[in-house]
Amino acid sequence: MGDCHYLDGNEKAEKMFSMALELVKLLGIEPERMHLEWVSSAEGGRFAQIATDFTKQIRRLGPSRLKKAA
């Protein structure tokens, strides 16, 4: 870690993601609905693929159980 040119931004992001993931689990939401990936600004194609793959994953999961309960 620490490879972010914004100094420790990626380390802070990972910590916040971990805390958010625990909250999601506590709420009964599938943790697969969250994703963290390190992508450089020079990796536009990779970013697009990650976004496409994650969108497919969310669609496979279907509507959130939380939405159904509301």
C-alpha positions, 0 to 999 in steps of 0.5 A, a space after each residue: 500500500 501507500 502507492 497512491 500519489 495522493 500520499 496515503 489516500 489509498 490506505 484511508 480508502 481501504 480503511 473506510 471501505 473495510 468499515 463500510 463493509 462491516 456496516 453493510 454486513 450488519 445491515 444484512 446486505 450482501 457484501 458482494 454489493 461492494 467492491 474496491 479496486 485500485 485503478 490508475 488514471 492511465 487504465 481507462 480500459 481496465 476501469 471500464 471492464 471492472 465497472 462492467 463486471 461489477 454491474 453484471 454482478 449486481 444484476 445477478 444479485 437482483 434487488 437488495 433484500 433491504 429494498 424488499 423490506 421497505 
